[in-house]
Amino acid sequence: MIREVSVIKIGNSKGIRLSKTLLKRYNIQDTVDLILDKDQIIIKPLSQPRKGWDKAFKEMNANGDDQLLIPDIFEDENPEEWK
């Protein structure tokens, strides 16, 4: 799909505006990857799948929510076999 958008003045530079619908549809947050390829410019959402995990893990630890979901060693497992 091709969309025509206006290039607008932003201070001493110029830029384009993306609608709220496009930002939501393509999950564009604060930063994008800008790919310069021959005669086209490609804008891709910056993928940061683990962003914020460090903060979430610290909160979980502080709340005591960082417990194992399954046992570290199963009942029929003998840790001595691994030595």
Backbone bond lengths (Angstrom), bond angles and torsions (degrees), N, CA, C in turn:
res aa  C-N    CA-C-N  psi(-1)  N-CA   C-N-CA  omega(-1)  CA-C   N-CA-C  phi
1 M - - - 1.430 - - 1.528 108.34 -
2 I 1.298 116.75 136.26 1.455 122.50 178.31 1.521 108.18 -113.07
3 R 1.335 116.30 131.38 1.461 121.85 178.37 1.515 108.13 -122.47
4 E 1.300 116.81 138.34 1.455 120.94 175.44 1.522 108.70 -94.94
5 V 1.336 116.11 127.10 1.463 121.14 177.59 1.528 108.32 -129.34
6 S 1.308 115.91 153.26 1.463 121.21 -179.85 1.515 110.68 -84.28
7 V 1.328 114.96 145.45 1.454 121.30 173.11 1.530 105.31 -91.82
8 I 1.340 116.16 124.56 1.466 120.25 -174.45 1.527 110.32 -116.21
9 K 1.338 115.33 156.77 1.467 121.48 177.96 1.520 108.46 -79.03
10 I 1.352 116.06 130.66 1.466 123.09 176.01 1.522 105.84 -131.18
11 G 1.328 117.17 96.99 1.462 120.89 -175.14 1.517 110.09 63.28
12 N 1.342 116.76 -126.86 1.467 121.41 177.18 1.519 112.02 -89.22
13 S 1.322 117.01 0.55 1.463 121.74 -177.55 1.523 109.89 -112.50
14 K 1.309 114.61 -175.04 1.462 121.60 173.82 1.513 108.01 -133.33
15 G 1.316 116.63 155.71 1.450 120.87 -179.28 1.508 111.31 -157.53
16 I 1.314 115.29 -177.48 1.463 120.82 176.19 1.525 108.28 -121.91
17 R 1.318 116.14 154.03 1.467 121.41 176.17 1.512 108.63 -104.54
18 L 1.324 115.36 136.71 1.460 120.96 175.80 1.522 107.63 -109.54
19 S 1.313 116.19 135.05 1.458 120.48 -177.75 1.528 110.74 -68.57
20 K 1.316 115.04 158.70 1.462 121.54 177.78 1.530 110.06 -58.05
21 T 1.327 116.36 -37.18 1.469 121.52 179.40 1.527 111.16 -61.83
22 L 1.331 117.19 -45.21 1.475 120.56 179.06 1.519 111.33 -66.42
23 L 1.342 116.96 -41.84 1.465 120.37 179.83 1.519 110.48 -60.34
24 K 1.317 116.15 -42.81 1.466 120.05 -179.99 1.525 111.25 -70.65
25 R 1.324 116.85 -44.79 1.474 121.45 -177.34 1.526 112.16 -59.14
26 Y 1.333 116.19 -40.47 1.469 120.41 -176.58 1.527 112.84 -102.73
27 N 1.328 116.33 11.39 1.461 123.03 176.41 1.530 111.92 52.25
28 I 1.332 115.53 49.17 1.454 121.17 178.18 1.520 107.50 -91.07
29 Q 1.345 116.44 122.25 1.466 122.10 -177.99 1.529 109.06 -104.33
30 D 1.319 117.59 -111.29 1.459 122.34 -175.23 1.526 113.99 -96.14
31 T 1.327 117.07 -25.75 1.458 121.24 -173.80 1.525 109.63 -135.25
32 V 1.335 115.80 146.67 1.466 121.27 177.40 1.518 109.43 -129.72
33 D 1.318 116.40 159.42 1.462 121.88 168.98 1.526 106.78 -88.00
34 L 1.317 117.20 131.01 1.452 122.42 177.95 1.526 106.86 -109.93
35 I 1.321 116.72 115.28 1.465 121.95 -176.15 1.525 108.47 -108.19
36 L 1.317 116.52 119.01 1.464 122.05 179.03 1.518 107.36 -99.21
37 D 1.330 116.24 113.80 1.461 120.86 -172.33 1.519 109.45 -135.33
38 K 1.327 116.26 104.21 1.464 123.28 179.07 1.519 110.75 51.91
39 D 1.321 118.49 -107.97 1.463 121.23 -175.43 1.532 112.78 -106.89
40 Q 1.331 116.90 26.19 1.462 119.64 179.66 1.520 111.40 -143.54
41 I 1.316 114.71 155.73 1.461 122.18 175.24 1.523 106.33 -117.67
42 I 1.326 116.72 127.24 1.463 121.54 -179.22 1.527 107.98 -112.28
43 I 1.333 116.10 129.09 1.458 122.07 177.45 1.515 107.25 -108.06
44 K 1.351 116.05 120.73 1.467 120.60 179.63 1.519 109.57 -123.14
45 P 1.331 116.75 142.59 1.462 118.34 175.09 1.522 109.63 -60.64
46 L 1.327 116.19 139.65 1.455 120.64 178.09 1.516 108.01 -76.97
47 S 1.297 115.66 122.48 1.462 120.90 -177.49 1.522 109.89 -87.55
48 Q 1.331 116.32 117.09 1.458 121.68 175.83 1.522 108.05 -133.28
49 P 1.337 116.58 71.99 1.466 119.71 -172.68 1.521 114.81 -62.45
50 R 1.316 118.59 -23.56 1.473 120.34 -176.99 1.524 112.35 -107.37
51 K 1.322 116.87 11.73 1.458 120.56 -179.50 1.535 109.58 -61.73
52 G 1.314 115.87 130.62 1.456 120.94 178.13 1.514 114.77 87.95
53 W 1.334 117.50 -3.94 1.465 120.14 -178.95 1.521 111.17 -63.37
54 D 1.351 117.27 -38.73 1.462 119.44 -177.98 1.524 110.85 -60.01
55 K 1.314 117.01 -42.79 1.461 121.27 178.78 1.535 110.50 -66.16
56 A 1.322 116.38 -43.02 1.465 120.90 -179.87 1.526 111.06 -63.19
57 F 1.334 117.23 -40.39 1.468 120.76 179.21 1.525 111.17 -65.28
58 K 1.338 116.37 -40.27 1.462 119.97 178.28 1.532 110.98 -63.63
59 E 1.345 116.50 -41.69 1.466 120.70 177.59 1.525 111.02 -63.99
60 M 1.328 116.53 -42.85 1.463 120.45 178.38 1.525 110.50 -59.80
61 N 1.329 116.36 -43.74 1.463 120.53 -179.77 1.526 110.61 -64.10
62 A 1.321 116.76 -43.75 1.463 120.79 -179.93 1.526 111.49 -62.80
63 N 1.341 116.73 -33.07 1.475 121.89 179.94 1.524 113.08 -88.41
64 G 1.355 116.76 -4.32 1.461 120.13 -177.31 1.519 113.29 73.28
65 D 1.331 116.42 21.78 1.466 121.19 -178.29 1.521 113.55 -94.05
66 D 1.315 118.18 7.28 1.469 120.44 -176.01 1.528 111.43 -98.74
67 Q 1.301 116.24 48.44 1.466 122.04 179.00 1.530 109.64 -89.40
68 L 1.331 116.26 152.93 1.461 120.88 178.10 1.532 110.02 -66.43
69 L 1.323 116.09 141.84 1.461 120.99 176.90 1.521 111.37 -82.53
70 I 1.327 116.10 -30.06 1.462 121.07 175.99 1.525 106.90 -128.63
71 P 1.320 117.20 154.49 1.472 119.01 -178.86 1.522 111.95 -60.69
72 D 1.311 115.37 148.13 1.452 121.31 178.04 1.529 110.47 -67.26
73 I 1.340 115.94 -34.52 1.461 122.53 178.23 1.525 107.51 -128.99
74 F 1.311 116.35 131.82 1.461 120.92 178.79 1.528 110.63 -79.76
75 E 1.329 115.98 157.90 1.467 120.44 -176.81 1.529 113.16 -57.07
76 D 1.333 117.05 -37.71 1.469 120.08 -176.09 1.530 112.41 -90.61
77 E 1.319 117.81 10.17 1.455 122.18 -177.64 1.532 109.88 -98.57
78 N 1.314 116.69 139.18 1.455 121.69 179.96 1.542 108.38 -114.54
79 P 1.344 116.88 106.80 1.468 119.45 -178.62 1.519 113.44 -60.85
80 E 1.329 117.76 -23.85 1.453 121.08 -179.86 1.532 111.53 -65.63
81 E 1.336 117.47 -25.12 1.471 121.04 179.39 1.520 112.24 -66.81
82 W 1.303 117.58 -19.98 1.460 121.82 -176.45 1.522 112.95 -87.90
83 K 1.305 117.05 -6.38 1.468 119.47 -178.70 1.494 112.06 -84.52
